[in-house]
Amino acid sequence: MQAVSSQLGPNRQQPEHPRHKGLEQATNEPPFTMPPHAAAIGVEQAALGGLPAHGGQVQAVMRHFPQAPKPYYDLSTGISPFAYPCTLPPAQALHHLPEQHEEDRLLTVAAQAYGVADPALIVAGAGSQSLIAILPFAIPAQRVCILGPTYSGHEQAWRLRGIPVECVTQPQALVLAAHQPGTVCIACNPNNPNGRIMPAQWLLSVATTCANNGGFLIVDEAFADFENQSVAGSLPHPALGVLRSFGKTYGLPGIRLGFLLAAPPLAAQVRATLGSWPVGTLALHVGAQALADSAWRSHAAQQAKQAHTRLVNGLHMAGLKSQGQCSLFTLVRHAKAKKLWQHLCQNGLVTRVFSHTPDALRIGLPASAEAWVRLETSLATFNA
């Protein structure tokens, strides 16, 4: 494994951000500046002004739908609506730097929650996005192959490092790439935004192929906590790294906490790159508290699956097709997906539309009875 310290400097001219060809939009594109008269001219023309690069940005979106009822409901992120009932540390805890024993406790609890044998295999960071950005400096690669269309952050991170990236849509194409020496393969499982879930055994076979050919497999399990196809229990593995997100599962994205699970050499390298105090006091406190609560996690998983079933049934009753197995969101396929997005916005419901795939719309789970009523009523009136 190459040393990170020798690669972090600006030793080459950084390439420009690419315009992502999958469902996610590259974050370097123009900011979301929908024309004020968007509701009148239709979402097709409004999309020319740019769409949010990710979910959220509710206030920015709803400025252009002033007649929409309040409160606004955000269904655009895929974050669990079942927020963990955490208790915050006392204010005095913020008066000093985090202690090493606090981080050690978080890693120990995370190892138990993720089914990893040793806390030394886990690195905590300020959200999994921060770890995605570091991995191209820690893992040597001649090329990268990403099973997509998927979250654009992976492609952006490797292209900024100057590594050639190929995006494929068929699992077998990822297997073929794994046979090429020096290839880093990347798969999100469950995948975002189409909710596809690949069997853990298949992913492990890809990791073994990578190991036999001097490559590496990164599995992004940001939405995996409520599913049953994690590869984390197979660590340590010489050619496997796993990313986990805290905020999505526990409904607390503002905590900014994520994890890399990997064999000790890579874990130690990334930990050293992050430096001291990679996670703040709030994340240490709330993260350890929530990750230790296996009973809550099991109950939340059941709630999410029931809500997902209700969402899919509601879509089908409205004559809309959906796809994906992930509990926390579903992807709607419809020829007028952007008009559906506009219709929902006019009813105070923000979902995720994709500028590059006009027939796709991702919808997350409502967080309240009022939000469910608003959504189901809006879906029923769409075709009318």
Buried (B, 14 or more C-beta within 10 A) or exposed (E): EEEBEEBEEEEEEEEEBBEBBBBBBBBEBEEBEBEEEBBEEEBEEBBBBBBBBBBBBBEBBBEBBEEBEEEBBBBBBBBBBBBBEBEEBEEEBEEEEBEEEBBEBBBBBBBEBBEBEEBBBBBBBBBBBBBBBBBBBBBBBEBBBBBBBBBBBBBBBBBBBEBEBBBBEEBEBBBEBBEBEBBBBBBBBBBBBBBBBBEBEBBBBBBBBBBEBBBBBBBBBBBBBBBEBBBBEBBBBBBBBBBBBBBBBBBBBEBBBBBBBBBEEBBBBBBEBBEEEBBBBBBBBBBBBBBBBEEBBEEBBEBBBEBBEBBBEBBEEBEBEBBBBBBBBBBBBBEBBBBBBBBBBBBBBBBBBBBBBBEBBBBBBBBEEEBBEBBBEBBEEBEE
